[in-house]
């Protein structure tokens, strides 16, 4: 088998998937760290949200909205005192 064929075979067996998956998970974790860092810098008055480029502002707002929707959809049980069953 040639090197190119071997690489294709390895990828189809999932041998290359683990490093790619690990890198993807790491990218997601780093993105969340950066979001938290930006939020902290804004909260402490070090920077203002409007100091960020418009593209960054749009991406951060989009992620915040998506996270809020996800949080709302994960609240399966009603909270205390809201007339819920529990």
PDB file with SEQRES, HELIX, SHEET and CRYST1 records, atoms N, CA, C and O in Angstrom:
SEQRES   1 A   86  UNK UNK UNK UNK UNK UNK UNK UNK UNK UNK UNK UNK UNK          
SEQRES   2 A   86  UNK UNK UNK UNK UNK UNK UNK UNK UNK UNK UNK UNK UNK          
SEQRES   3 A   86  UNK UNK UNK UNK UNK UNK UNK UNK UNK UNK UNK UNK UNK          
SEQRES   4 A   86  UNK UNK UNK UNK UNK UNK UNK UNK UNK UNK UNK UNK UNK          
SEQRES   5 A   86  UNK UNK UNK UNK UNK UNK UNK UNK UNK UNK UNK UNK UNK          
SEQRES   6 A   86  UNK UNK UNK UNK UNK UNK UNK UNK UNK UNK UNK UNK UNK          
SEQRES   7 A   86  UNK UNK UNK UNK UNK UNK UNK UNK                              
HELIX    1 AA1 UNK A    3  UNK A   12  1                                  10    
HELIX    2 AA2 UNK A   17  UNK A   43  1                                  27    
HELIX    3 AA3 UNK A   49  UNK A   51  5                                   3    
HELIX    4 AA4 UNK A   54  UNK A   74  1                                  21    
CRYST1    1.000    1.000    1.000  90.00  90.00  90.00 P 1           1          
ATOM      1  N   UNK A   1       0.841  -1.170   0.000  1.00  0.00           N  
ATOM      2  CA  UNK A   1       0.000   0.000   0.000  1.00  0.00           C  
ATOM      3  C   UNK A   1       0.889   1.236   0.000  1.00  0.00           C  
ATOM      4  O   UNK A   1       1.899   1.275   0.702  1.00  0.00           O  
ATOM      5  N   UNK A   2       0.515   2.256  -0.792  1.00  0.00           N  
ATOM      6  CA  UNK A   2       1.293   3.488  -0.815  1.00  0.00           C  
ATOM      7  C   UNK A   2       0.948   4.333   0.398  1.00  0.00           C  
ATOM      8  O   UNK A   2      -0.041   4.074   1.084  1.00  0.00           O  
ATOM      9  N   UNK A   3       1.764   5.342   0.659  1.00  0.00           N  
ATOM     10  CA  UNK A   3       1.504   6.227   1.798  1.00  0.00           C  
ATOM     11  C   UNK A   3       0.150   6.904   1.682  1.00  0.00           C  
ATOM     12  O   UNK A   3      -0.572   7.013   2.673  1.00  0.00           O  
ATOM     13  N   UNK A   4      -0.210   7.362   0.479  1.00  0.00           N  
ATOM     14  CA  UNK A   4      -1.496   8.035   0.286  1.00  0.00           C  
ATOM     15  C   UNK A   4      -2.640   7.076   0.571  1.00  0.00           C  
ATOM     16  O   UNK A   4      -3.611   7.448   1.229  1.00  0.00           O  
ATOM     17  N   UNK A   5      -2.536   5.854   0.087  1.00  0.00           N  
ATOM     18  CA  UNK A   5      -3.582   4.863   0.325  1.00  0.00           C  
ATOM     19  C   UNK A   5      -3.644   4.512   1.796  1.00  0.00           C  
ATOM     20  O   UNK A   5      -4.731   4.337   2.348  1.00  0.00           O  
ATOM     21  N   UNK A   6      -2.499   4.408   2.433  1.00  0.00           N  
ATOM     22  CA  UNK A   6      -2.447   4.106   3.856  1.00  0.00           C  
ATOM     23  C   UNK A   6      -3.124   5.199   4.665  1.00  0.00           C  
ATOM     24  O   UNK A   6      -3.860   4.906   5.608  1.00  0.00           O  
ATOM     25  N   UNK A   7      -2.881   6.472   4.304  1.00  0.00           N  
ATOM     26  CA  UNK A   7      -3.514   7.586   5.010  1.00  0.00           C  
ATOM     27  C   UNK A   7      -5.026   7.557   4.871  1.00  0.00           C  
ATOM     28  O   UNK A   7      -5.746   7.824   5.833  1.00  0.00           O  
ATOM     29  N   UNK A   8      -5.512   7.233   3.668  1.00  0.00           N  
ATOM     30  CA  UNK A   8      -6.951   7.139   3.461  1.00  0.00           C  
ATOM     31  C   UNK A   8      -7.514   6.013   4.308  1.00  0.00           C  
ATOM     32  O   UNK A   8      -8.559   6.163   4.941  1.00  0.00           O  
ATOM     33  N   UNK A   9      -6.822   4.888   4.318  1.00  0.00           N  
ATOM     34  CA  UNK A   9      -7.259   3.738   5.106  1.00  0.00           C  
ATOM     35  C   UNK A   9      -7.272   4.081   6.592  1.00  0.00           C  
ATOM     36  O   UNK A   9      -8.221   3.735   7.294  1.00  0.00           O  
ATOM     37  N   UNK A  10      -6.240   4.750   7.078  1.00  0.00           N  
ATOM     38  CA  UNK A  10      -6.178   5.141   8.485  1.00  0.00           C  
ATOM     39  C   UNK A  10      -7.324   6.068   8.843  1.00  0.00           C  
ATOM     40  O   UNK A  10      -7.934   5.921   9.902  1.00  0.00           O  
ATOM     41  N   UNK A  11      -7.625   7.027   7.967  1.00  0.00           N  
ATOM     42  CA  UNK A  11      -8.704   7.971   8.243  1.00  0.00           C  
ATOM     43  C   UNK A  11     -10.040   7.265   8.275  1.00  0.00           C  
ATOM     44  O   UNK A  11     -10.893   7.588   9.102  1.00  0.00           O  
ATOM     45  N   UNK A  12     -10.235   6.305   7.386  1.00  0.00           N  
ATOM     46  CA  UNK A  12     -11.516   5.600   7.366  1.00  0.00           C  
ATOM     47  C   UNK A  12     -11.661   4.687   8.574  1.00  0.00           C  
ATOM     48  O   UNK A  12     -12.783   4.353   8.954  1.00  0.00           O  
ATOM     49  N   UNK A  13     -10.572   4.282   9.177  1.00  0.00           N  
ATOM     50  CA  UNK A  13     -10.621   3.462  10.381  1.00  0.00           C  
ATOM     51  C   UNK A  13     -10.760   4.307  11.644  1.00  0.00           C  
ATOM     52  O   UNK A  13     -10.874   3.759  12.740  1.00  0.00           O  
ATOM     53  N   UNK A  14     -10.753   5.628  11.507  1.00  0.00           N  
ATOM     54  CA  UNK A  14     -10.935   6.509  12.643  1.00  0.00           C  
ATOM     55  C   UNK A  14      -9.655   6.851  13.382  1.00  0.00           C  
ATOM     56  O   UNK A  14      -9.712   7.494  14.430  1.00  0.00           O  
ATOM     57  N   UNK A  15      -8.521   6.450  12.878  1.00  0.00           N  
ATOM     58  CA  UNK A  15      -7.259   6.729  13.581  1.00  0.00           C  
ATOM     59  C   UNK A  15      -6.941   8.217  13.594  1.00  0.00           C  
ATOM     60  O   UNK A  15      -6.360   8.715  14.559  1.00  0.00           O  
ATOM     61  N   UNK A  16      -7.315   8.938  12.529  1.00  0.00           N  
ATOM     62  CA  UNK A  16      -7.050  10.379  12.467  1.00  0.00           C  
ATOM     63  C   UNK A  16      -8.174  11.190  13.109  1.00  0.00           C  
ATOM     64  O   UNK A  16      -8.019  12.392  13.326  1.00  0.00           O  
ATOM     65  N   UNK A  17      -9.288  10.558  13.412  1.00  0.00           N  
ATOM     66  CA  UNK A  17     -10.433  11.281  13.955  1.00  0.00           C  
ATOM     67  C   UNK A  17     -10.166  11.758  15.377  1.00  0.00           C  
ATOM     68  O   UNK A  17     -10.610  12.845  15.747  1.00  0.00           O  
ATOM     69  N   UNK A  18      -9.465  10.990  16.171  1.00  0.00           N  
ATOM     70  CA  UNK A  18      -9.253  11.362  17.563  1.00  0.00           C  
ATOM     71  C   UNK A  18      -8.489  12.678  17.697  1.00  0.00           C  
ATOM     72  O   UNK A  18      -8.946  13.553  18.432  1.00  0.00           O  
ATOM     73  N   UNK A  19      -7.356  12.865  17.030  1.00  0.00           N  
ATOM     74  CA  UNK A  19      -6.670  14.168  17.136  1.00  0.00           C  
ATOM     75  C   UNK A  19      -7.530  15.307  16.606  1.00  0.00           C  
ATOM     76  O   UNK A  19      -7.520  16.395  17.182  1.00  0.00           O  
ATOM     77  N   UNK A  20      -8.267  15.090  15.534  1.00  0.00           N  
ATOM     78  CA  UNK A  20      -9.127  16.137  14.982  1.00  0.00           C  
ATOM     79  C   UNK A  20     -10.240  16.478  15.964  1.00  0.00           C  
ATOM     80  O   UNK A  20     -10.566  17.651  16.145  1.00  0.00           O  
ATOM     81  N   UNK A  21     -10.821  15.477  16.595  1.00  0.00           N  
ATOM     82  CA  UNK A  21     -11.884  15.703  17.571  1.00  0.00           C  
ATOM     83  C   UNK A  21     -11.334  16.438  18.790  1.00  0.00           C  
ATOM     84  O   UNK A  21     -11.968  17.358  19.308  1.00  0.00           O  
ATOM     85  N   UNK A  22     -10.160  16.030  19.241  1.00  0.00           N  
ATOM     86  CA  UNK A  22      -9.535  16.683  20.387  1.00  0.00           C  
ATOM     87  C   UNK A  22      -9.266  18.153  20.087  1.00  0.00           C  
ATOM     88  O   UNK A  22      -9.512  19.017  20.928  1.00  0.00           O  
ATOM     89  N   UNK A  23      -8.765  18.432  18.897  1.00  0.00           N  
ATOM     90  CA  UNK A  23      -8.490  19.814  18.504  1.00  0.00           C  
ATOM     91  C   UNK A  23      -9.781  20.615  18.423  1.00  0.00           C  
ATOM     92  O   UNK A  23      -9.822  21.766  18.859  1.00  0.00           O  
ATOM     93  N   UNK A  24     -10.824  20.029  17.876  1.00  0.00           N  
ATOM     94  CA  UNK A  24     -12.118  20.713  17.778  1.00  0.00           C  
ATOM     95  C   UNK A  24     -12.675  21.024  19.162  1.00  0.00           C  
ATOM     96  O   UNK A  24     -13.176  22.124  19.397  1.00  0.00           O  
ATOM     97  N   UNK A  25     -12.592  20.069  20.074  1.00  0.00           N  
ATOM     98  CA  UNK A  25     -13.062  20.288  21.443  1.00  0.00           C  
ATOM     99  C   UNK A  25     -12.232  21.369  22.139  1.00  0.00           C  
ATOM    100  O   UNK A  25     -12.764  22.186  22.890  1.00  0.00           O  
ATOM    101  N   UNK A  26     -10.938  21.361  21.883  1.00  0.00           N  
ATOM    102  CA  UNK A  26     -10.052  22.367  22.455  1.00  0.00           C  
ATOM    103  C   UNK A  26     -10.407  23.748  21.915  1.00  0.00           C  
ATOM    104  O   UNK A  26     -10.404  24.721  22.670  1.00  0.00           O  
ATOM    105  N   UNK A  27     -10.711  23.850  20.624  1.00  0.00           N  
ATOM    106  CA  UNK A  27     -11.108  25.122  20.021  1.00  0.00           C  
ATOM    107  C   UNK A  27     -12.373  25.656  20.686  1.00  0.00           C  
ATOM    108  O   UNK A  27     -12.466  26.848  20.979  1.00  0.00           O  
ATOM    109  N   UNK A  28     -13.338  24.785  20.922  1.00  0.00           N  
ATOM    110  CA  UNK A  28     -14.587  25.197  21.567  1.00  0.00           C  
ATOM    111  C   UNK A  28     -14.318  25.684  22.994  1.00  0.00           C  
ATOM    112  O   UNK A  28     -14.897  26.676  23.437  1.00  0.00           O  
ATOM    113  N   UNK A  29     -13.445  24.989  23.698  1.00  0.00           N  
ATOM    114  CA  UNK A  29     -13.118  25.379  25.073  1.00  0.00           C  
ATOM    115  C   UNK A  29     -12.399  26.727  25.096  1.00  0.00           C  
ATOM    116  O   UNK A  29     -12.685  27.571  25.945  1.00  0.00           O  
ATOM    117  N   UNK A  30     -11.481  26.926  24.179  1.00  0.00           N  
ATOM    118  CA  UNK A  30     -10.754  28.193  24.111  1.00  0.00           C  
ATOM    119  C   UNK A  30     -11.706  29.331  23.752  1.00  0.00           C  
ATOM    120  O   UNK A  30     -11.587  30.432  24.289  1.00  0.00           O  
ATOM    121  N   UNK A  31     -12.639  29.073  22.855  1.00  0.00           N  
ATOM    122  CA  UNK A  31     -13.617  30.100  22.494  1.00  0.00           C  
ATOM    123  C   UNK A  31     -14.415  30.523  23.720  1.00  0.00           C  
ATOM    124  O   UNK A  31     -14.667  31.712  23.918  1.00  0.00           O  
ATOM    125  N   UNK A  32     -14.810  29.566  24.538  1.00  0.00           N  
ATOM    126  CA  UNK A  32     -15.573  29.895  25.742  1.00  0.00           C  
ATOM    127  C   UNK A  32     -14.707  30.668  26.738  1.00  0.00           C  
ATOM    128  O   UNK A  32     -15.193  31.596  27.384  1.00  0.00           O  
ATOM    129  N   UNK A  33     -13.450  30.302  26.869  1.00  0.00           N  
ATOM    130  CA  UNK A  33     -12.536  31.030  27.759  1.00  0.00           C  
ATOM    131  C   UNK A  33     -12.411  32.485  27.301  1.00  0.00           C  
ATOM    132  O   UNK A  33     -12.444  33.406  28.118  1.00  0.00           O  
ATOM    133  N   UNK A  34     -12.268  32.681  25.998  1.00  0.00           N  
ATOM    134  CA  UNK A  34     -12.144  34.044  25.475  1.00  0.00           C  
ATOM    135  C   UNK A  34     -13.424  34.846  25.697  1.00  0.00           C  
ATOM    136  O   UNK A  34     -13.366  36.032  26.022  1.00  0.00           O  
ATOM    137  N   UNK A  35     -14.578  34.205  25.523  1.00  0.00           N  
ATOM    138  CA  UNK A  35     -15.844  34.888  25.795  1.00  0.00           C  
ATOM    139  C   UNK A  35     -15.908  35.329  27.256  1.00  0.00           C  
ATOM    140  O   UNK A  35     -16.276  36.465  27.558  1.00  0.00           O  
ATOM    141  N   UNK A  36     -15.548  34.420  28.151  1.00  0.00           N  
ATOM    142  CA  UNK A  36     -15.562  34.746  29.584  1.00  0.00           C  
ATOM    143  C   UNK A  36     -14.567  35.858  29.911  1.00  0.00           C  
ATOM    144  O   UNK A  36     -14.856  36.736  30.724  1.00  0.00           O  
ATOM    145  N   UNK A  37     -13.407  35.819  29.284  1.00  0.00           N  
ATOM    146  CA  UNK A  37     -12.398  36.862  29.490  1.00  0.00           C  
ATOM    147  C   UNK A  37     -12.925  38.215  29.030  1.00  0.00           C  
ATOM    148  O   UNK A  37     -12.777  39.216  29.731  1.00  0.00           O  
ATOM    149  N   UNK A  38     -13.536  38.242  27.861  1.00  0.00           N  
ATOM    150  CA  UNK A  38     -14.089  39.493  27.341  1.00  0.00           C  
ATOM    151  C   UNK A  38     -15.164  40.012  28.283  1.00  0.00           C  
ATOM    152  O   UNK A  38     -15.194  41.203  28.596  1.00  0.00           O  
ATOM    153  N   UNK A  39     -16.051  39.122  28.739  1.00  0.00           N  
ATOM    154  CA  UNK A  39     -17.106  39.538  29.679  1.00  0.00           C  
ATOM    155  C   UNK A  39     -16.512  40.109  30.968  1.00  0.00           C  
ATOM    156  O   UNK A  39     -17.015  41.097  31.503  1.00  0.00           O  
ATOM    157  N   UNK A  40     -15.445  39.488  31.461  1.00  0.00           N  
ATOM    158  CA  UNK A  40     -14.798  39.965  32.687  1.00  0.00           C  
ATOM    159  C   UNK A  40     -14.164  41.337  32.471  1.00  0.00           C  
ATOM    160  O   UNK A  40     -14.291  42.222  33.317  1.00  0.00           O  
ATOM    161  N   UNK A  41     -13.490  41.511  31.350  1.00  0.00           N  
ATOM    162  CA  UNK A  41     -12.867  42.803  31.053  1.00  0.00           C  
ATOM    163  C   UNK A  41     -13.916  43.907  30.917  1.00  0.00           C  
ATOM    164  O   UNK A  41     -13.692  45.039  31.345  1.00  0.00           O  
ATOM    165  N   UNK A  42     -15.047  43.575  30.327  1.00  0.00           N  
ATOM    166  CA  UNK A  42     -16.127  44.554  30.196  1.00  0.00           C  
ATOM    167  C   UNK A  42     -16.711  44.867  31.570  1.00  0.00           C  
ATOM    168  O   UNK A  42     -16.932  46.032  31.898  1.00  0.00           O  
ATOM    169  N   UNK A  43     -16.959  43.841  32.368  1.00  0.00           N  
ATOM    170  CA  UNK A  43     -17.550  44.030  33.704  1.00  0.00           C  
ATOM    171  C   UNK A  43     -16.651  44.878  34.602  1.00  0.00           C  
ATOM    172  O   UNK A  43     -17.145  45.645  35.430  1.00  0.00           O  
ATOM    173  N   UNK A  44     -15.347  44.744  34.442  1.00  0.00           N  
ATOM    174  CA  UNK A  44     -14.403  45.510  35.267  1.00  0.00           C  
ATOM    175  C   UNK A  44     -14.082  46.881  34.684  1.00  0.00           C  
ATOM    176  O   UNK A  44     -13.316  47.647  35.268  1.00  0.00           O  
ATOM    177  N   UNK A  45     -14.665  47.184  33.544  1.00  0.00           N  
ATOM    178  CA  UNK A  45     -14.463  48.496  32.938  1.00  0.00           C  
ATOM    179  C   UNK A  45     -13.139  48.663  32.219  1.00  0.00           C  
ATOM    180  O   UNK A  45     -12.750  49.784  31.892  1.00  0.00           O  
ATOM    181  N   UNK A  46     -12.446  47.571  31.971  1.00  0.00           N  
ATOM    182  CA  UNK A  46     -11.160  47.642  31.265  1.00  0.00           C  
ATOM    183  C   UNK A  46     -11.386  47.974  29.795  1.00  0.00           C  
ATOM    184  O   UNK A  46     -10.643  48.757  29.203  1.00  0.00           O  
ATOM    185  N   UNK A  47     -12.415  47.374  29.218  1.00  0.00           N  
ATOM    186  CA  UNK A  47     -12.792  47.664  27.839  1.00  0.00           C  
ATOM    187  C   UNK A  47     -14.307  47.852  27.796  1.00  0.00           C  
ATOM    188  O   UNK A  47     -15.021  47.487  28.730  1.00  0.00           O  
ATOM    189  N   UNK A  48     -14.771  48.421  26.708  1.00  0.00           N  
ATOM    190  CA  UNK A  48     -16.206  48.526  26.463  1.00  0.00           C  
ATOM    191  C   UNK A  48     -16.551  47.604  25.307  1.00  0.00           C  
ATOM    192  O   UNK A  48     -15.730  47.355  24.424  1.00  0.00           O  
ATOM    193  N   UNK A  49     -17.772  47.104  25.326  1.00  0.00           N  
ATOM    194  CA  UNK A  49     -18.216  46.211  24.258  1.00  0.00           C  
ATOM    195  C   UNK A  49     -18.020  46.873  22.899  1.00  0.00           C  
ATOM    196  O   UNK A  49     -17.643  46.212  21.932  1.00  0.00           O  
ATOM    197  N   UNK A  50     -18.274  48.164  22.824  1.00  0.00           N  
ATOM    198  CA  UNK A  50     -18.151  48.885  21.559  1.00  0.00           C  
ATOM    199  C   UNK A  50     -16.698  49.086  21.120  1.00  0.00           C  
ATOM    200  O   UNK A  50     -16.445  49.516  19.994  1.00  0.00           O  
ATOM    201  N   UNK A  51     -15.746  48.778  22.002  1.00  0.00           N  
ATOM    202  CA  UNK A  51     -14.332  48.826  21.620  1.00  0.00           C  
ATOM    203  C   UNK A  51     -13.976  47.677  20.668  1.00  0.00           C  
ATOM    204  O   UNK A  51     -13.007  47.761  19.913  1.00  0.00           O  
ATOM    205  N   UNK A  52     -14.757  46.626  20.715  1.00  0.00           N  
ATOM    206  CA  UNK A  52     -14.505  45.456  19.869  1.00  0.00           C  
ATOM    207  C   UNK A  52     -14.927  45.745  18.436  1.00  0.00           C  
ATOM    208  O   UNK A  52     -15.830  46.550  18.208  1.00  0.00           O  
ATOM    209  N   UNK A  53     -14.284  45.098  17.471  1.00  0.00           N  
ATOM    210  CA  UNK A  53     -14.720  45.268  16.080  1.00  0.00           C  
ATOM    211  C   UNK A  53     -16.177  44.813  15.917  1.00  0.00           C  
ATOM    212  O   UNK A  53     -16.646  43.940  16.647  1.00  0.00           O  
ATOM    213  N   UNK A  54     -16.884  45.409  14.956  1.00  0.00           N  
ATOM    214  CA  UNK A  54     -18.294  45.082  14.755  1.00  0.00           C  
ATOM    215  C   UNK A  54     -18.511  43.595  14.522  1.00  0.00           C  
ATOM    216  O   UNK A  54     -19.492  43.034  15.011  1.00  0.00           O  
ATOM    217  N   UNK A  55     -17.624  42.951  13.789  1.00  0.00           N  
ATOM    218  CA  UNK A  55     -17.773  41.516  13.524  1.00  0.00           C  
ATOM    219  C   UNK A  55     -17.681  40.717  14.824  1.00  0.00           C  
ATOM    220  O   UNK A  55     -18.423  39.754  15.017  1.00  0.00           O  
ATOM    221  N   UNK A  56     -16.778  41.113  15.704  1.00  0.00           N  
ATOM    222  CA  UNK A  56     -16.643  40.428  16.997  1.00  0.00           C  
ATOM    223  C   UNK A  56     -17.876  40.666  17.857  1.00  0.00           C  
ATOM    224  O   UNK A  56     -18.350  39.750  18.529  1.00  0.00           O  
ATOM    225  N   UNK A  57     -18.397  41.889  17.841  1.00  0.00           N  
ATOM    226  CA  UNK A  57     -19.607  42.199  18.587  1.00  0.00           C  
ATOM    227  C   UNK A  57     -20.762  41.322  18.118  1.00  0.00           C  
ATOM    228  O   UNK A  57     -21.493  40.762  18.935  1.00  0.00           O  
ATOM    229  N   UNK A  58     -20.923  41.202  16.813  1.00  0.00           N  
ATOM    230  CA  UNK A  58     -22.014  40.407  16.244  1.00  0.00           C  
ATOM    231  C   UNK A  58     -21.889  38.939  16.637  1.00  0.00           C  
ATOM    232  O   UNK A  58     -22.883  38.299  16.980  1.00  0.00           O  
ATOM    233  N   UNK A  59     -20.674  38.407  16.586  1.00  0.00           N  
ATOM    234  CA  UNK A  59     -20.470  36.998  16.947  1.00  0.00           C  
ATOM    235  C   UNK A  59     -20.735  36.763  18.425  1.00  0.00           C  
ATOM    236  O   UNK A  59     -21.355  35.767  18.795  1.00  0.00           O  
ATOM    237  N   UNK A  60     -20.271  37.671  19.267  1.00  0.00           N  
ATOM    238  CA  UNK A  60     -20.500  37.521  20.704  1.00  0.00           C  
ATOM    239  C   UNK A  60     -21.986  37.604  21.038  1.00  0.00           C  
ATOM    240  O   UNK A  60     -22.488  36.820  21.843  1.00  0.00           O  
ATOM    241  N   UNK A  61     -22.687  38.549  20.423  1.00  0.00           N  
ATOM    242  CA  UNK A  61     -24.126  38.666  20.657  1.00  0.00           C  
ATOM    243  C   UNK A  61     -24.872  37.423  20.191  1.00  0.00           C  
ATOM    244  O   UNK A  61     -25.783  36.944  20.866  1.00  0.00           O  
ATOM    245  N   UNK A  62     -24.482  36.912  19.045  1.00  0.00           N  
ATOM    246  CA  UNK A  62     -25.115  35.707  18.513  1.00  0.00           C  
ATOM    247  C   UNK A  62     -24.922  34.522  19.460  1.00  0.00           C  
ATOM    248  O   UNK A  62     -25.857  33.763  19.716  1.00  0.00           O  
ATOM    249  N   UNK A  63     -23.705  34.373  19.974  1.00  0.00           N  
ATOM    250  CA  UNK A  63     -23.430  33.262  20.891  1.00  0.00           C  
ATOM    251  C   UNK A  63     -24.175  33.439  22.208  1.00  0.00           C  
ATOM    252  O   UNK A  63     -24.671  32.465  22.775  1.00  0.00           O  
ATOM    253  N   UNK A  64     -24.259  34.669  22.699  1.00  0.00           N  
ATOM    254  CA  UNK A  64     -25.004  34.922  23.941  1.00  0.00           C  
ATOM    255  C   UNK A  64     -26.476  34.567  23.764  1.00  0.00           C  
ATOM    256  O   UNK A  64     -27.083  33.956  24.643  1.00  0.00           O  
ATOM    257  N   UNK A  65     -27.049  34.955  22.617  1.00  0.00           N  
ATOM    258  CA  UNK A  65     -28.452  34.651  22.351  1.00  0.00           C  
ATOM    259  C   UNK A  65     -28.665  33.143  22.228  1.00  0.00           C  
ATOM    260  O   UNK A  65     -29.645  32.611  22.750  1.00  0.00           O  
ATOM    261  N   UNK A  66     -27.767  32.463  21.552  1.00  0.00           N  
ATOM    262  CA  UNK A  66     -27.878  31.010  21.404  1.00  0.00           C  
ATOM    263  C   UNK A  66     -27.767  30.322  22.755  1.00  0.00           C  
ATOM    264  O   UNK A  66     -28.507  29.383  23.047  1.00  0.00           O  
ATOM    265  N   UNK A  67     -26.842  30.793  23.573  1.00  0.00           N  
ATOM    266  CA  UNK A  67     -26.664  30.204  24.904  1.00  0.00           C  
ATOM    267  C   UNK A  67     -27.906  30.439  25.768  1.00  0.00           C  
ATOM    268  O   UNK A  67     -28.312  29.550  26.516  1.00  0.00           O  
ATOM    269  N   UNK A  68     -28.509  31.622  25.672  1.00  0.00           N  
ATOM    270  CA  UNK A  68     -29.718  31.932  26.442  1.00  0.00           C  
ATOM    271  C   UNK A  68     -30.881  31.044  26.002  1.00  0.00           C  
ATOM    272  O   UNK A  68     -31.638  30.550  26.838  1.00  0.00           O  
ATOM    273  N   UNK A  69     -31.021  30.840  24.695  1.00  0.00           N  
ATOM    274  CA  UNK A  69     -32.077  29.959  24.195  1.00  0.00           C  
ATOM    275  C   UNK A  69     -31.866  28.536  24.676  1.00  0.00           C  
ATOM    276  O   UNK A  69     -32.820  27.863  25.066  1.00  0.00           O  
ATOM    277  N   UNK A  70     -30.622  28.074  24.651  1.00  0.00           N  
ATOM    278  CA  UNK A  70     -30.315  26.725  25.111  1.00  0.00           C  
ATOM    279  C   UNK A  70     -30.616  26.590  26.593  1.00  0.00           C  
ATOM    280  O   UNK A  70     -31.182  25.586  27.026  1.00  0.00           O  
ATOM    281  N   UNK A  71     -30.244  27.588  27.367  1.00  0.00           N  
ATOM    282  CA  UNK A  71     -30.501  27.566  28.806  1.00  0.00           C  
ATOM    283  C   UNK A  71     -31.997  27.493  29.070  1.00  0.00           C  
ATOM    284  O   UNK A  71     -32.446  26.722  29.919  1.00  0.00           O  
ATOM    285  N   UNK A  72     -32.768  28.296  28.343  1.00  0.00           N  
ATOM    286  CA  UNK A  72     -34.222  28.292  28.507  1.00  0.00           C  
ATOM    287  C   UNK A  72     -34.822  26.938  28.143  1.00  0.00           C  
ATOM    288  O   UNK A  72     -35.749  26.471  28.805  1.00  0.00           O  
ATOM    289  N   UNK A  73     -34.304  26.312  27.106  1.00  0.00           N  
ATOM    290  CA  UNK A  73     -34.857  25.033  26.677  1.00  0.00           C  
ATOM    291  C   UNK A  73     -34.465  23.893  27.615  1.00  0.00           C  
ATOM    292  O   UNK A  73     -35.116  22.848  27.613  1.00  0.00           O  
ATOM    293  N   UNK A  74     -33.420  24.074  28.412  1.00  0.00           N  
ATOM    294  CA  UNK A  74     -32.977  23.032  29.330  1.00  0.00           C  
ATOM    295  C   UNK A  74     -33.662  23.104  30.689  1.00  0.00           C  
ATOM    296  O   UNK A  74     -33.495  22.200  31.507  1.00  0.00           O  
ATOM    297  N   UNK A  75     -34.420  24.147  30.943  1.00  0.00           N  
ATOM    298  CA  UNK A  75     -35.126  24.264  32.212  1.00  0.00           C  
ATOM    299  C   UNK A  75     -36.389  23.413  32.137  1.00  0.00           C  
ATOM    300  O   UNK A  75     -37.450  23.876  31.718  1.00  0.00           O  
ATOM    301  N   UNK A  76     -36.244  22.157  32.555  1.00  0.00           N  
ATOM    302  CA  UNK A  76     -37.326  21.197  32.431  1.00  0.00           C  
ATOM    303  C   UNK A  76     -38.325  21.291  33.566  1.00  0.00           C  
ATOM    304  O   UNK A  76     -39.515  21.065  33.350  1.00  0.00           O  
ATOM    305  N   UNK A  77     -37.880  21.617  34.763  1.00  0.00           N  
ATOM    306  CA  UNK A  77     -38.762  21.716  35.921  1.00  0.00           C  
ATOM    307  C   UNK A  77     -38.986  23.176  36.262  1.00  0.00           C  
ATOM    308  O   UNK A  77     -38.061  23.987  36.201  1.00  0.00           O  
ATOM    309  N   UNK A  78     -40.218  23.509  36.623  1.00  0.00           N  
ATOM    310  CA  UNK A  78     -40.480  24.904  37.014  1.00  0.00           C  
ATOM    311  C   UNK A  78     -39.732  25.269  38.280  1.00  0.00           C  
ATOM    312  O   UNK A  78     -39.453  24.410  39.116  1.00  0.00           O  
ATOM    313  N   UNK A  79     -39.410  26.539  38.417  1.00  0.00           N  
ATOM    314  CA  UNK A  79     -38.690  27.013  39.606  1.00  0.00           C  
ATOM    315  C   UNK A  79     -39.610  27.126  40.800  1.00  0.00           C  
ATOM    316  O   UNK A  79     -40.827  26.995  40.668  1.00  0.00           O  
ATOM    317  N   UNK A  80     -39.037  27.370  41.959  1.00  0.00           N  
ATOM    318  CA  UNK A  80     -39.805  27.511  43.202  1.00  0.00           C  
ATOM    319  C   UNK A  80     -40.701  28.738  43.128  1.00  0.00           C  
ATOM    320  O   UNK A  80     -40.298  29.792  42.636  1.00  0.00           O  
ATOM    321  N   UNK A  81     -41.918  28.581  43.623  1.00  0.00           N  
ATOM    322  CA  UNK A  81     -42.812  29.719  43.751  1.00  0.00           C  
ATOM    323  C   UNK A  81     -43.411  30.224  42.463  1.00  0.00           C  
ATOM    324  O   UNK A  81     -44.004  31.303  42.451  1.00  0.00           O  
ATOM    325  N   UNK A  82     -43.279  29.485  41.375  1.00  0.00           N  
ATOM    326  CA  UNK A  82     -43.854  29.984  40.120  1.00  0.00           C  
ATOM    327  C   UNK A  82     -45.152  29.249  39.753  1.00  0.00           C  
ATOM    328  O   UNK A  82     -45.603  29.296  38.609  1.00  0.00           O  
ATOM    329  N   UNK A  83     -45.737  28.576  40.740  1.00  0.00           N  
ATOM    330  CA  UNK A  83     -46.997  27.906  40.478  1.00  0.00           C  
ATOM    331  C   UNK A  83     -46.836  26.573  39.783  1.00  0.00           C  
ATOM    332  O   UNK A  83     -47.811  26.012  39.281  1.00  0.00           O  
ATOM    333  N   UNK A  84     -45.633  26.063  39.748  1.00  0.00           N  
ATOM    334  CA  UNK A  84     -45.373  24.790  39.088  1.00  0.00           C  
ATOM    335  C   UNK A  84     -45.840  23.616  39.920  1.00  0.00           C  
ATOM    336  O   UNK A  84     -46.392  23.797  41.006  1.00  0.00           O  
ATOM    337  N   UNK A  85     -45.629  22.451  39.432  1.00  0.00           N  
ATOM    338  CA  UNK A  85     -46.071  21.227  40.097  1.00  0.00           C  
ATOM    339  C   UNK A  85     -45.271  20.910  41.343  1.00  0.00           C  
ATOM    340  O   UNK A  85     -45.799  20.317  42.284  1.00  0.00           O  
ATOM    341  N   UNK A  86     -44.014  21.293  41.364  1.00  0.00           N  
ATOM    342  CA  UNK A  86     -43.163  20.932  42.499  1.00  0.00           C  
ATOM    343  C   UNK A  86     -42.863  22.112  43.372  1.00  0.00           C  
ATOM    344  O   UNK A  86     -42.157  21.976  44.372  1.00  0.00           O  
TER     345      UNK A  86                                                      
END                                                                             
